[in-house]
Structure formats: structure tokens, C-alpha cells
Amino acid sequence: MSGWSPGDSAGSSLSQFESVVGDPLLEELFPRLAHGVHWGLERIEAFLGATGDPHRSYRSIHVGGTNGKGSVGSMVSTVLSRGNHSVGLYTSPHLCAFRERFQVDGVPITDNELRALVLELRSEIARHELTFFEAATGLAFHYFQRRAVEVAVIEVGLGGRLDATNVIDPLLTTITNIAQDHSEYLGETLPEIAREKAGIIKPGVPLITAENDDEILGLLEATCVQVGAPFISVRPDSESLDVEIQEDHTTFTIATATWGVLRVRTRLVGEHQAINGALSVTMLEQLPPPLLPSREDLLEGIADVRWPGRAQVEHFGGQTWIFDIAHNTAGAQALASVLERLDLPRPVVLLTAVLGDKDWRSMLPPLFREADHVVLTQTPSAPLKRRWDPAKAAREAASPVAEICLDFEKALARVRDLAGSGTIVVTGSTHTVGDALRDLGLAPFLDMDAPARRS
């Protein structure tokens, strides 16, 4: 497959593609090659055109923004599946296994299906010199066509305007929120980032957003006016939603024109998940029949949602564990809010590894404030060129409760010792959480017959 660069695309960050550690199937299907950033939609459009434009065979919903895309996509797709629609869900990056990115009705593609699809399309992928993310996006579109889905929920990889997913003509578009992330690609300021993400707005397609900053809202609304797209702003907060947070669920109240006042319950934990839920409800209310869900399907669908690695609470070995990817400052603040709201067994021990190009100086303080002890580590699957320097982080934090343990397995053992019968919080990046879940036998869609390692 000469000429196929697995680096960043018009679709996602390098961290998702430079490393295949922990997923032998990914290494088999996409061997490590030269990487780089290659913006533009020309390659993916040409590939799709040459292979039958599979993305035009079903309806779609486009989910963009900085944080919460996966949670919103999971809520919307689960509700629609509950209503007896066949629904595809394409997300990135994956937590533990590449096949997690391609789901139909909540079930990932099998290894054999993925191998067969890559084998069939490999020559066209190489001929059009697709990047890794472009190839993954093309595979998703083809897989959903093969499965005859009625609708596909497609998550943006990076940005929006030049993202490989931005070839679809969706029923709805959402931009969850705008926060500082991927500044090296999207811009240094929030308005610059917002303009890139607003590139998914299309004529006649409603945009729904839960962004609450007036300047950014004005920018998004102006873009909608310019292209002729209906603009719907959802500005919920904890007080208006009457949010209740427990370690195994979040409940909130939302008034709708279609279903009246709803008291909604989700397994996803945190005030930010109530906002994601309110956004999802508003999105679903904009769908035309027969996709418009019933009140029962809406409530039961959102209650059924499981989205691993997002304030995921587990109990084993006499300890409480919380796994949350929190890969940017806004995510870290949301996790800190969850930790503050929950009545967690103490001590609370934080295990973290952050990618080196992330703003860990802003990410760490809110988390440190909630922890009795902190272990800084390095994750095996993190790309070598993006690994952080825990020693530098420890020096700058100058925290009396922080220590360094670079060996990830030893770090896991260390936090278990430190926590006693308390709480362990694993966070910092998708790599950190994914590696921990794998090592502890908690990987999503784990073969239930396989021996778990979490005892």
C-alpha cells in the first residue's frame, strides 16, 4: 500500500493513528508508514466516487464540536435503535480496539468483517493515497451501506471544514461546544476554532448547539444565516435542568414541544452529560417522521446508553475506580466537577498521563485539587513523538502529593496500594484510559469468556 500515509487527515489528530500498540488487528490492517498532516477533501471524495458513493445510500446526522461528541452520538444512535431503526455510529478515536469505531445498533464490526472490507477496498485506498483517518471514514461509509442502515450518526474527527467526514449531506448537524484543543491545527483562539468547526454547517440543514459563549454563538448563528441553515441554540445549565448526579446515573429535566416536560435519566455521569443529554433530546426532536422517536423510546434509549471511558465508575477489589479520558482543559474541569459532586471513598488517588502537545499545565490543577495523591505515568500506546515529560509536569506542579512512576503496570499497582479502600481516578488521554481498561480486563466489548485481570 505504498503512498498511503497513516498520519493525520482532514479528519483527526495524530494521536489516533501513530500508535497501534494494544490492537494487533489494527497493526495487521494498517501497518505503520510515514505520517503527516494532509488537509483537503479531494482524496476522500475521489475514493468514495470510485467506490459507489456509499454514504449517499442512507440518511445521516453529523456531530461536531470539541467535547461530548461521542456521548451525544451514542445517545442519539441508541434512541433511534430503540425505535427499531437500523443505525450506524462512527466515532473516533477508539478506546481499546479499532473496531469500536464502526457500530451498528450498538454492536461493533467483527474482526472478520473488518478484514474482508479492508481487503476489498485496499487497492482503491492505496490508489487514492488516503490517510489513515480518510481510510477509516471510507470503511465506515461502506460498512454502513453493507449493513443497510437507515441512518448513520457520524462524528467529526478534527475541526470540521476539512474533516474527512464533511462529505455527507446530513439531516441534522450539531456542534456540541467550542473549547481550546488542537490549536496547532485549528487556531489559537476560540473564534478561529469555531470557524473551522462551523465548516460542517450546510444550506437548509438545521444546526443545533449547546455552546453558551455569546461571541461563539454569534459566530455560529452568523454562519447559519450566511449559508441558509436553521439555527437552534440549547443553553441549558445545572439550575435550569434541575440536575441530580449519582455515581451510577445523572437525571435532568427538559421541556419539549413534542413530548412535554421530561425527567430524563442517563448512566453517563456529570453535569456536562446532562447538557449533552439536553442537546441530544433537542436534536432528536428535529427529526422527521418516521425517525422522530416516541416518548418511551426517547427516555428508555437515553437510559440505555453506555459510553465507556466517560466518568465510568467501576467497583472491584474493594476499591472504586473512575475512568475518564479528559484530554483537554474543559474535559479536566468537567471531571473535577464530577469528583467534587460525588461522595467518593477516600483517599482519592489520581493516575494520569497526558499527551505532550496538550495543555497539561491547565489540565492538571483542577484534578490535583480533588486528589489526595497523584501518580504521573507514561502510557504504552501513546505515540512516541507525543509523549509528555512527567518529571517536568511534577516540577512545575510542585505538588507535595505527586510522584512519578513511568512503568504503566507498576503505576497501576502503585495507585491500588495508595488507595487502599478508597478511589482511583484514571485520566489524561484516550491512551491512558484505554491502556488501563485493557490491563484491568475492562475493555469494552470484552469477550465474556476471556479471563478478566481485574481481581
N, C-alpha and C positions, 0 to 999 in steps of 0.2 A: 504494500500500500504506500509506495513511495509518493512523496508530495503531500501526504495527509498529516497536518500538524495538529497534535492533540492539545494545543495550548488554548488560551482564551479565545473567545469568539465574539461575534456580535451578540453574545448571549450570556456569558457568566465569567466569574473570576477564576484566576489561575489556580486557586486553592482546590477547586473542584476536580481538576484534571491532571495536575502534575504528578499526583501520587496515586498508586493503585494498591498500596500496601493494605493487606487485610481482605482483599477481594480478588481471589485467583481468577474468577471469571472475567473481571474487568481487565486484568493483565493479559489474559488469553485473547480477548476480543480486540483490545486496543493497546498494543504494545507501545512502550514509551518511545516517542520520537521527538524531534526538535519541537520546541514550543514557541509561541509568540502571540501577540495580540493582532487580530485581523478583523477590523471593523468592516461592516457592509453587509447588505442582504443579497448581493448578486449571486453568491455561491449557493446559498440555500434555496433561493428562488429557481436557479437553473437546475439544481438537483431535483427539486420537487416537480418541476415541469417535465423533466426527463423520465420521471418515475410515476406519472399519472396524477399529480396534484392530490394526494390522499387527503390532505387537510380540508379539501372542499367537499368531502363526501359526508360530513356531519356538521352539526352546529357547534359553536364553541363559545367559551367565556374566557376572557383574558384578565389575569390577575397580576397587577404590578404594584410597585411601592418598595419601601425599604424593609420594614419589618412586618411580620404577620401574614405574608403571602401564603405560606404553606398551611397555616391554620385556617385562613379564610377559604382557600381552595378545598381543603379537606371538609370543612363544614358544608360548603355548597354542594360538593360532589356527593357527600354522604346523604344529604337530604334528598337530592334528586334520585339517587339509587334507591332510597327508601320508597320513593314514589313509583317504583317499577320501571324506571328508565335505565337503560344501559349507559353507564357514564365512565368516561376515561378521565384520569387525573395524571398530569405530567408535572413533576416538581424537580427542583434541584437546589442544592446538591443533595446527594443521598447521605443517609446517616451511617449505615453499616454495609449496605450492599447496593451495587449499581442498579439492580432490577427494581429496587424500591421506587425509582423514578417513574416507572411505567405501570400504572394500576388501572384495572377495570373493575368497577364495583368494589373497590377496597382491596382487591387481590393483585399482587404484583405479577408481572410477566414471569414465566418459568425460565430456568436456565436454558432448557432446550429450545423454547420458543425464541429466546433472545439470540441464541447461537444461529438458529435457522434464518432469522431475519437479517442478521449481520452477514451471513454467508451469501444470501440472495442479493443484498444491496452493496456489498463491499466494493465491487468494481466501479459502480456509479459514485460511491463515496470518494474513492480514490481519484476517479476521472475529474470530479468537480473540486478536488482538493479541499474538502470540508475540514473545518477544525473539529475538535472533539465535541464541543457543545452543539455545533451545527449538525454533526452526525447523529448525536443523541436525539436532538429535536426531530430530525428526519425519521429516525427509527420510531419515535413516539407517534408521529402522524401516521406512519404506515401500520403500526401495531393497532392503533385505534380503528383504522379502516378495516383491517382483517377481522377484528372483533365486532364489527358492525355496531359501534357505539352510536347512540342517538345524539349525545352531546359530549364534548370534551372540555374539561377545565384545565387551562394552560397557564402555568406560572411563568412569568418573565424571569430570565436568568440574571441579567445585569442591565441596569438602565431601562431602556425601552425603545427608544427611537431606532437604534441599530441592532436591537436584540434579535437573535435568530427566530424567536417565536413571533416576531412582529410581521409575519406574513399572513396571519389569519384574518378573516373578516368576522369578528365576534358579534354575538347578540348583545353582550354587555362588556364593558371594560371597567375595571376598578383600579384605583391607586390607593392603597391602604393608608399610607402616610409617607412623609418625606423626612429622612434623618441623615445625619452625616455618615457616609460609608462609601467605600470605593472612590475616594476623592481623586485618586490618580487617574481614574478613567472618566469620571462623571463631572468633576468640577470641585472647586474648593468651597463654594458657598451653597447654601440650601437652594436659592433660586436657580443656580446653574444645574444642580442635581435634579430639581423639579422639572426644568425644561427638557432634560434628557428623558425623564420618566414620562413626561406628558406626550412624548412621541408616539405612544400607543393609542392616543385619542383619535377616533376616526369619525368622519361625517355620518350623522344620523344614528350613531351608536351611543347610548347613554353612558356617561361616566359617573360612577359612584365613588365617593371618597370619604374617609374618616379623618382626614387631615384637619387639624384645628388651628393652625397658624394663619392669621388673616392675610399676610403677604403671599404665602404659598397658595392659599385658597383663591386669592385674586388672580394669581398667575394661571392656575388650573382652569378657573372659570373663563378667563380671557381666551385661553387656548380653545376651549369648547365653543365659545362664541365665534372665534375665527374659523373653525373648521365646520361648524354647524352641528355640534353634538349636544344633546340634552345634558345638563349639569345637575347632579344631585349631591348635596352635602349632608353628611351624617356627622353631627358634632356631639356625640354622647360623652358624658363624664360619669364618674363614680356616683355622684349625688343624684343626677337625673335618672340613671339606670337602676338606682337602689341595689347596688352590687353587694352580694354576700360571697365571701371566699372561705372555703374549707380546703383541707389538703387533698380531697378527692373530687371536688367539683367547684364550679362557680355558678351562681344564679344571678339573673338580672331581669329587669322589666323594660319592655319596649312597647310603645303604642304604634299600631299599624292601621292602615286604611282597609286592608284586606281581611285580617284575622282579629282585629280588635286589640285589646291590651293583652300582652303575653308575658307570662313569667317563664323565662327560658332557663334551662339548666344544661350545663356542659361539663364534661370531665376535664376540660382544659382549665388550668388554674391560673387566676390572676385578673386584676382589673383590666389589663390590656386584652385579655381574652374575652371579657365582657364587651369591650369595644369592637373586637374582631367579630364577635357574635352579632352585635347590633348591625354592623356593616353587612354581614352575610345575610341577615334577615331582610335588610333593605334591598340587597341585590336580588334575592330570590323573589321579592315582591314585584320586581320589574319584569320578570319573565312572562312570556306569552303562554296561553294555554297551548298544548296540554302540559307544558313544563312547570307552570305555576303550581307549587305544592299545596296540599291540603294543610289545615292547621295541625292535624295529627301527625302527618309526615314531617312537617317542619319541626315540631317540638321533639318528636322521637328521633328524627335524624340528627339534630344537633346534640341530643343527649347521647347518641351512639358514637359520636366522633372520638377517635383515638388518634393522637398525633404525637408520636414518641419524641422525646428529647426537648419537649417544651414544658418546663416546670413539672416534669414527670416524677411522681412520688412513688417510691417502692419501699417495702419493708422486708428485710431479711437479715439473718444473722444477729437479731436483736438490735438492729440499727435502722434508722430512717435515712433513705437516700433520695436526693433530688438531682435530676439530670436536666440541664437547660443549656442550649447552645450559646445564648447571649454573646453573639460575636461582634457587637458594636456597642457604643456607649448607651444608646437608647435601650438596647436589649439588656444590658447590665443593670440599668436603672429599673427596668421592669422586673427583673429577677429580684433585685434588692427589695422592691416593694412587696413582692410575694413573700420573701423571707420575713419581712417585718410584720406582715399581716397574719402569718401562720404561727400557731403556738407550738413551736418545734422543740423536741427534746434537746437539751444542751449537754455537752458543748456542741456548737455548730462549727464544723471543720470544712474549710473550702479547699478543693483541689482544682487547680486551674492551669491551663496552658493556652496562651493567646498567640495568634499568628503575628509575626513581626511587623507587618505593614498595617496592622490595626492600631487604633489609638488606645493602647493599653493604659497609658497614663491617665486617661479619663475613665476608662472602664473599671479599673481595679478599686479606686477609693470607695464607691458606694457598696461594693461587695465586701471589702475589707471591714467596713463598719458593722456589717451584720455577722461577722465571723469571730469566733474565739481563737481560732488558729487557722493558718493558711499554709498550704504546701504548693509551691510553684514547681512545675514539672515540664517535660517535653513529651509530645505525643508521637508515637511511631509513624503514624500515617501522614503527619504534617509534611508538606513539600520542603525539601532541604533549603531551598532558596528563600522560603518564607518563615523559617523557624525564628522564634524570638529568643532573646537573651534573658533568661530568668534571673541571672545574677544582677544584671543591670536594673531589672524591674525591682528586685529586692532592695538594691542600694537606693534607688530613687524613692521607693515607698518608705524606707526607713521604719518599717513596722516591726515592733517587738514580737508580734505573733506570727511572723512569716519565716519559713525556712525553704530550702531548695532540695529537691530530690529529682534528679534528671531521669533516672530509670523509671519508666512509667509503671511497671508492675510493682516495683518496690514502693513507689509513691502511693499506689492503691493500698498496699499493705500498711503503709505508714499512717494514712488517714483513718484506716479502720482501727489501728491501735490508739490513735489520738482521740477518736470519737467516743470510744467506749460504748455506752448505750445511748449515745446522742445522735447527731445528724451529720451526714456528709453531703456536701453540695459539689457536684462536678459540673464545671462550666468553662467557657472561654472560647470555644470554637466547635464547629461540627466535628472536626477531627477528635477533639478531646472527649466529647460525649460519645461519639461513635466507637472510639477505641475502648472506652470504659465499658460500654454496654456489651461489646463483643467479649471482652475479658471476663466479665461477670456473668456471661450466659444469658443476657437480657436483650440481645439483638432482636429488632422487630422481625416478625415472621420466622422466628427461630423454629426449626423442626422440633416439634414437641417430643419426638422420640430420642432426640440427642441429649446427652447428659449435660446438665447445667453446671456451671462452675461457681455459682454464687454462694454456696453454703459456707 
